[in-house]
Amino acid sequence: MPGQRSDARRNYARILEVAEAEVSTHGADASLEQIARVAGVGSATVRRHFPTRQALLQAVFHERIEALCERARKLEGARDSRAALLTWLHDLLAYAVSARGLADALTYEPPTRDPHQDSCGAALEAAGAPLLRSAVSDGSVKETVTFHDLITLTVGIALATEQHSDAAEQADRLLRLAVDGVSPGSSAR
């Protein structure tokens, strides 16, 4: 935003503030026209700052995604790499369940090989992939597991539980079930 006029910076901040509230209430399908109306700007102004719905969602989730990335960095090098990875996945899932629209936003993104791509998924992959590599390296996670697998699993659980009255509890239960498998005393195949 450096170099923007002060009114453009104010519009951006106001649009983002309204978008956060609208996405929190209506999820990823929040109306761009409603956001413009409540922010007191025209639809063209919203689209000038956020050319796509995905760009708007990424801006809405940017700060919290950064917090998840920082959490992953703090977990790197943990003695128990599997526990570190699962702790981070639980944190990601808890946020995806509490922040309506994040899971939807992550479904828009195909797996990327470019960690410099400016997106929620790319940022999460850049931060979380080292946790997975450590767990694979020490044999606590199968080498066939990819980061995209873990994001898909987490997003799927968040989407499947978002309408539950106890969404966080149900999501956590399903993630534990997926990690532990369904057969007592044996690994899932």
DABEL-V70546 format. One record per residue. N is the residue number from 1. RES is the residue in one letter. NEAR is the number of other ideal C-beta (glycine too) atoms within 8 Angstrom. D_FIRST is the distance of its C-alpha to the first C-alpha in whole Angstrom. Layout:
# DABEL-V70546
N;RES;NEAR;D_FIRST  N;RES;NEAR;D_FIRST
This chain:
# DABEL-V70546
1;M;6;0  2;P;3;4  3;G;3;6  4;Q;8;6  5;R;5;9  6;S;6;10  7;D;6;11  8;A;10;9  9;R;10;7  10;R;8;10  11;N;12;11  12;Y;11;9  13;A;8;10  14;R;11;14  15;I;16;14  16;L;10;13  17;E;9;16  18;V;11;18  19;A;15;18  20;E;9;18  21;A;9;22  22;E;13;23  23;V;14;22  24;S;8;24  25;T;8;27  26;H;9;27  27;G;10;26  28;A;10;24  29;D;6;26  30;A;13;24  31;S;8;24  32;L;11;21  33;E;7;23  34;Q;9;24  35;I;15;20  36;A;13;19  37;R;7;22  38;V;9;22  39;A;13;18  40;G;5;20  41;V;9;18  42;G;6;19  43;S;8;19  44;A;6;18  45;T;11;15  46;V;15;15  47;R;9;15  48;R;6;13  49;H;9;10  50;F;11;13  51;P;5;15  52;T;6;17  53;R;8;19  54;Q;9;18  55;A;9;15  56;L;13;15  57;L;16;17  58;Q;12;16  59;A;10;13  60;V;11;15  61;F;13;17  62;H;9;15  63;E;6;16  64;R;10;19  65;I;11;20  66;E;9;18  67;A;8;21  68;L;14;24  69;C;12;23  70;E;9;23  71;R;10;27  72;A;13;28  73;R;8;27  74;K;6;29  75;L;12;32  76;E;10;32  77;G;4;36  78;A;8;37  79;R;2;41  80;D;7;41  81;S;13;39  82;R;10;40  83;A;8;39  84;A;14;36  85;L;15;35  86;L;9;36  87;T;9;35  88;W;14;31  89;L;11;32  90;H;10;33  91;D;10;30  92;L;12;28  93;L;14;31  94;A;11;31  95;Y;11;27  96;A;14;27  97;V;13;30  98;S;6;29  99;A;10;25  100;R;10;26  101;G;15;25  102;L;14;24  103;A;12;27  104;D;12;26  105;A;14;23  106;L;13;25  107;T;8;27  108;Y;7;25  109;E;11;25  110;P;3;28  111;P;10;28  112;T;11;26  113;R;3;27  114;D;6;24  115;P;8;23  116;H;5;19  117;Q;7;19  118;D;5;15  119;S;10;17  120;C;14;19  121;G;11;22  122;A;14;22  123;A;11;20  124;L;14;23  125;E;14;25  126;A;9;24  127;A;12;25  128;G;14;28  129;A;10;30  130;P;9;31  131;L;14;33  132;L;14;34  133;R;8;36  134;S;13;37  135;A;13;39  136;V;12;40  137;S;7;41  138;D;8;43  139;G;5;45  140;S;8;44  141;V;11;42  142;K;5;43  143;E;5;42  144;T;4;42  145;V;9;39  146;T;8;35  147;F;10;32  148;H;8;32  149;D;8;35  150;L;12;34  151;I;13;30  152;T;8;32  153;L;10;35  154;T;13;33  155;V;12;31  156;G;8;34  157;I;13;35  158;A;14;33  159;L;10;33  160;A;7;37  161;T;12;37  162;E;11;34  163;Q;4;37  164;H;7;39  165;S;3;40  166;D;6;39  167;A;11;37  168;A;9;36  169;E;7;39  170;Q;10;40  171;A;15;37  172;D;11;38  173;R;8;42  174;L;11;41  175;L;14;39  176;R;8;42  177;L;9;44  178;A;9;42  179;V;7;42  180;D;5;46  181;G;9;47  182;V;4;50  183;S;7;53  184;P;3;54  185;G;3;55  186;S;6;53  187;S;5;50  188;A;6;49  189;R;2;50
